[in-house]
């Protein structure tokens, strides 16, 4: 599929989705919303990929909503917010929430600005790798609005309540280093893309079924009841034990252990 506002590439099972409006600091217009929704839905169905990297071209992740493109038209704003049932996700919310539903790890690589809707999108990723001087802000309050793109689903899981309220109520801009201190991001690096790719190679050694089960269990049960977590753990483990990848992983680990044992014996 051809993308107008995204650049989608794939290498060795790692799909990179890059917001591609660098001349607008990757500001989110209607077409980008639709394309992000579409590509994330497609990736959810892929069984042959091992990880997804979400980033922005041109030195910034996203400056947030393209106000001229969206907010000046009531019909466009309504299309973003429309939903059949209150608990369903609308288009604005799906561009964040959909990454949580992809059964492989999703890593957001952040440089430059990551404001408002841009931060809501990366909160849907499982991990966030940033540069020390990148700028992050939940900026909606500055426009007299509340965050409404499902980013709070993840925000409540990664930072304490008072930190979430502070960031949301003030709209303050924090650096990558400050964001790590607040637990808002996972890793700070001068080259977050290289760090993300190295992380992808590391986790690609694990069973894809196990990774999918871990992600699903964490997302479903992290803020749920103890009974729900215990039930989900057992259900996932039984399904994994009966799957083909469990035997492949076991065979690989037994072979590795045998090599390690032979190495120790020769050493002594």
C-alpha positions, 0 to 999 in steps of 0.5 A, a space after each residue: 500500500 502507498 502511504 502519503 503521510 507515513 514511511 513504512 519500511 521492513 528489515 529482518 522482521 522489524 517494521 519501521 513506521 515513520 511519521 512523514 511530514 517533516 516540513 510540518 514537524 510531523 503535525 497530525 492531520 486527518 490523512 495521517 490519522 487515517 493512515 496510522 489507524 490503517 497501518 496499525 490494524 494491518 500490523 496487528 494481523 501480521 504473523 511474520 514480524 518480530 517488532 515494530 519501531 514507531 518514529 518521526 522523520 526530520 528530527 522531531 516525532 510530532 509537534 501535535 495536532 495540525 490545528 489548521 487542518 483539523 480544528 478549524 473544521 467542525 466536520 473533521 473534528 467530529 469525524 475524529 471523535 465519532 464513535 458508536 458506543 462511549 466505551 469504543 475507541 474513535 479514530 483519535 484514540 485508535 492511533 494510540 490504542 492500536 499499538 497496544 493490540 499488536 502482538 509484538 513489541 512496539 518501540 517508539 523512537 523520539 527525537 526533537 518535539 513530541 507534543 500533545 497528540 504526538 505524545 499520546 501516540 507514543 504512549 500507546 507503544 510498549 517502550 519509548 527510547 528518546 534523546 536527552 534533549 528531546 521535548 515531551 509535553 501533554 499539551 492539550 490543557 494549553 488549548 483548554 482541552 483534555 487529552 482524548 487520544 487514549 494516551 492516558 491508558 498507558 500513562 496511568 500504568 507508567 507514572 504515579 497518579 500525581 505525576 500524571 496529573 501534574 503533567 496533564 494539568 500544567 502542559 509543561 515541557 520536559 526533556 528526555 532526561 527529565 522524562 526518564 526520571 519521571 518514568 515516562 520513557 524507557 531509555 535515553 540515548 544519543 542514538 535512540 534508533 540504534 538502541 531500539 534496533 539493538 533491543 529488537 535484536 535482543 528480544 527477537 531471540 525469544 519465542 514470538 508466542 511468549 512475547 505476545 502472551 507477555 504483552 497481552 497479559 501485562 496490558 490486560 491485567 496490569 491494573 486489574 484484580 489479582 484473580 484476573 492476573 492469576 487466571 490470565 497467567 495460567 491460561 497463557 502458560 497452558 496455551 504456550 505449552 501446547 504451542 510449537 514455539 515452546 518446543 523450539 525454544 526448549 530445544 534451543 535452550 537445551 543446546 545452549 546449556 549443553 555448550 555452556 556445560 562443555 565449555 565449563 568442563 574444558 575450562 576446569 
